[in-house]
Amino acid sequence: MGTDDREMVALFLQGDTEAVGTVDGWISRAAWPYQRRLADHWDDVLQDVRLEVTRLLGQGKFRGESSLRTYLWRVVSHTCLDQIRALKWKWVDLEEVDQPGSGPESVPASSARQEDKDLLLRVLDRVPPDCREMWRMIVAGLSYREMGLRLSVAEGTLRVRVLRCRERAVAARRELLGGPPGNGRNNGVKNSPKRSERANTDDM
Amino acid sequence: MICDQAIERLPWLLNGSLEAAEREEVQGHLTTCAACREALAETREAWKIFGQHLPSETLIAMAYGEPPEGIDSALAERHLASCPECAAELELARMSRRLEEDDRIATFPVKPSRETGKEYRGWRNAALAAGLAGLVAFSGWFQAAQRSHLVPGLEARNHTIQQEQAKLEAGVKEMRDQMAQLTQPQINTPIPDLHPDEITRGESAEILIPANRAVTLALQPSHETTATERNVALLDESGRTVWQQSGLRLDDTLREFTFTTGLLKPGRYTIQLSTVENGQPVPRERYSIRVQ
């Protein structure tokens, strides 16, 4: 860590007006590209970034492996990207449906926080692009009617295709984890003749 | 609702886009069907898989040209190629890095919040409306000023045109009268003898001709010449040739000039006779007349 950076950190933590102004200027400039995506959350995110920077510098996380300016720049980008992702669509809580043993909290093995992100990315890599496209729309919150209109596909056909994509993704994950790939369908549900027929017709 | 129908709708149950009645049907089915709840768990698994993106630290590392940690580089590149969201976020991180590296890159002020934006748009619209009204008012004033400046000139031109029109109408009327006279027999046409000026020198050599009547001038040539070809020219006061005729034979046929009504305007005229000798015109007699 250069003397200048060390002094800057010390002055910033002491509340020196010039040091705080310099760091705040860096933060604003580094965060500038993200402001349009953050839209109405921009002021709150900027404040979060200031708090995060103060926390990291106060805890001595900055070790001088890069310049203070570059370090702060990366912290700002990291925080802004995380905030952008936090604003994305999340699935609806189904407390009335999720019984003990069946809810998202009860399947820690499948939690993204505990799973290797590399594994999930590899699973995703095995799924056809059109499956990813359809599920991207679902994750973005579109209804099946909206998706049907966008993709020019009948609603029933679309629902079956999405189901097939789900089965492929789950089967790919099982395969990568070393288990039997199967067909990804849950074993408790038998395919009715009608569904099998439609699924075969709409299989991609 | 049967299992197939419920399972097909699970992704949209999770993203909250099912309509109320449909959602209640699916949820009602799920509370009674363990197999479909298992399918719901698989749908959540799929959601996690399809909602997977490169970690933000990976994107930042890539923005700084560093290899991603914990993730295969080729896999990360493939994901970027197929995920527009990650590609866009990487571009944001790269843009931020460029701002770090080059202080000369200017950044615009932070976008105002929604409320401030509404206020700003309100002021902007008001300013646009005021500007538009001002423009309309200015164009109206400008046109009025132009009109007030142009009207006197237009009136003067209109007066001149009306005068010209009156003159033309009078001329047309006169021409019609003359034409009417030409179509009628001429009674008592004056036939004055016209002597050359050199003979009547010292006296009033002018022959008065009425302007509103036909008149025949009987020329009394005095010059003896062997030339048989004569030229005749009628000159006005300024010496301008009003009419001329060349190659006339000097015999009995060249004795008289008849001026029809209105042929000559009031004024003094000179009839100049000349002979042609050795191919050159030689002036001879002059006769002065006055039309009044």
Chai-1 contact restraints between the chains, C-beta under 6 A:
chainA,res_idxA,chainB,res_idxB,connection_type,confidence,min_distance_angstrom,max_distance_angstrom,comment,restraint_id
A,R29,B,L99,contact,1.0,0.0,6.0,A-B,restraint_1
A,A30,B,S96,contact,1.0,0.0,6.0,A-B,restraint_2
A,W32,B,T107,contact,1.0,0.0,6.0,A-B,restraint_3
A,P33,B,L92,contact,1.0,0.0,6.0,A-B,restraint_4
A,P33,B,M95,contact,1.0,0.0,6.0,A-B,restraint_5
A,P33,B,S96,contact,1.0,0.0,6.0,A-B,restraint_6
A,Y34,B,L92,contact,1.0,0.0,6.0,A-B,restraint_7
A,Q35,B,V110,contact,1.0,0.0,6.0,A-B,restraint_8
A,Q35,B,K111,contact,1.0,0.0,6.0,A-B,restraint_9
A,D40,B,R114,contact,1.0,0.0,6.0,A-B,restraint_10
A,W73,B,E100,contact,1.0,0.0,6.0,A-B,restraint_11
A,R74,B,I60,contact,1.0,0.0,6.0,A-B,restraint_12
A,S77,B,I60,contact,1.0,0.0,6.0,A-B,restraint_13
A,S77,B,A93,contact,1.0,0.0,6.0,A-B,restraint_14
A,S77,B,S96,contact,1.0,0.0,6.0,A-B,restraint_15
A,H78,B,S56,contact,1.0,0.0,6.0,A-B,restraint_16
A,H78,B,I60,contact,1.0,0.0,6.0,A-B,restraint_17
A,L81,B,S56,contact,1.0,0.0,6.0,A-B,restraint_18
A,L81,B,E89,contact,1.0,0.0,6.0,A-B,restraint_19
A,D82,B,S56,contact,1.0,0.0,6.0,A-B,restraint_20
A,W91,B,L14,contact,1.0,0.0,6.0,A-B,restraint_21
A,W91,B,W47,contact,1.0,0.0,6.0,A-B,restraint_22
A,V92,B,L14,contact,1.0,0.0,6.0,A-B,restraint_23
A,V92,B,G16,contact,1.0,0.0,6.0,A-B,restraint_24
A,V97,B,Q27,contact,1.0,0.0,6.0,A-B,restraint_25
A,V97,B,L30,contact,1.0,0.0,6.0,A-B,restraint_26
A,S102,B,R37,contact,1.0,0.0,6.0,A-B,restraint_27
A,P104,B,R44,contact,1.0,0.0,6.0,A-B,restraint_28
A,S110,B,E45,contact,1.0,0.0,6.0,A-B,restraint_29
A,A112,B,K48,contact,1.0,0.0,6.0,A-B,restraint_30
A,D118,B,I71,contact,1.0,0.0,6.0,A-B,restraint_31
A,L120,B,I49,contact,1.0,0.0,6.0,A-B,restraint_32
A,L120,B,Q52,contact,1.0,0.0,6.0,A-B,restraint_33
A,L121,B,Q52,contact,1.0,0.0,6.0,A-B,restraint_34
A,L121,B,L75,contact,1.0,0.0,6.0,A-B,restraint_35
A,L121,B,H79,contact,1.0,0.0,6.0,A-B,restraint_36
A,V123,B,I49,contact,1.0,0.0,6.0,A-B,restraint_37
A,L124,B,I49,contact,1.0,0.0,6.0,A-B,restraint_38
A,L124,B,Q52,contact,1.0,0.0,6.0,A-B,restraint_39
A,P129,B,S82,contact,1.0,0.0,6.0,A-B,restraint_40
A,W135,B,F50,contact,1.0,0.0,6.0,A-B,restraint_41
A,I138,B,P11,contact,1.0,0.0,6.0,A-B,restraint_42
A,I138,B,N15,contact,1.0,0.0,6.0,A-B,restraint_43
A,V139,B,G51,contact,1.0,0.0,6.0,A-B,restraint_44
A,G141,B,N15,contact,1.0,0.0,6.0,A-B,restraint_45
A,S143,B,S17,contact,1.0,0.0,6.0,A-B,restraint_46
A,Y144,B,W12,contact,1.0,0.0,6.0,A-B,restraint_47
A,R159,B,E8,contact,1.0,0.0,6.0,A-B,restraint_48
A,V162,B,P11,contact,1.0,0.0,6.0,A-B,restraint_49
A,L163,B,E8,contact,1.0,0.0,6.0,A-B,restraint_50
A,R166,B,A46,contact,1.0,0.0,6.0,A-B,restraint_51
A,A169,B,A46,contact,1.0,0.0,6.0,A-B,restraint_52
A,A169,B,I49,contact,1.0,0.0,6.0,A-B,restraint_53
A,V170,B,E42,contact,1.0,0.0,6.0,A-B,restraint_54
A,V170,B,E45,contact,1.0,0.0,6.0,A-B,restraint_55
A,V170,B,A46,contact,1.0,0.0,6.0,A-B,restraint_56
A,N186,B,E38,contact,1.0,0.0,6.0,A-B,restraint_57
A,N186,B,A39,contact,1.0,0.0,6.0,A-B,restraint_58
A,N186,B,E42,contact,1.0,0.0,6.0,A-B,restraint_59
A,G188,B,A35,contact,1.0,0.0,6.0,A-B,restraint_60
A,G188,B,E38,contact,1.0,0.0,6.0,A-B,restraint_61
A,V189,B,C3,contact,1.0,0.0,6.0,A-B,restraint_62
A,V189,B,A35,contact,1.0,0.0,6.0,A-B,restraint_63
A,S192,B,D4,contact,1.0,0.0,6.0,A-B,restraint_64
A,R195,B,D4,contact,1.0,0.0,6.0,A-B,restraint_65
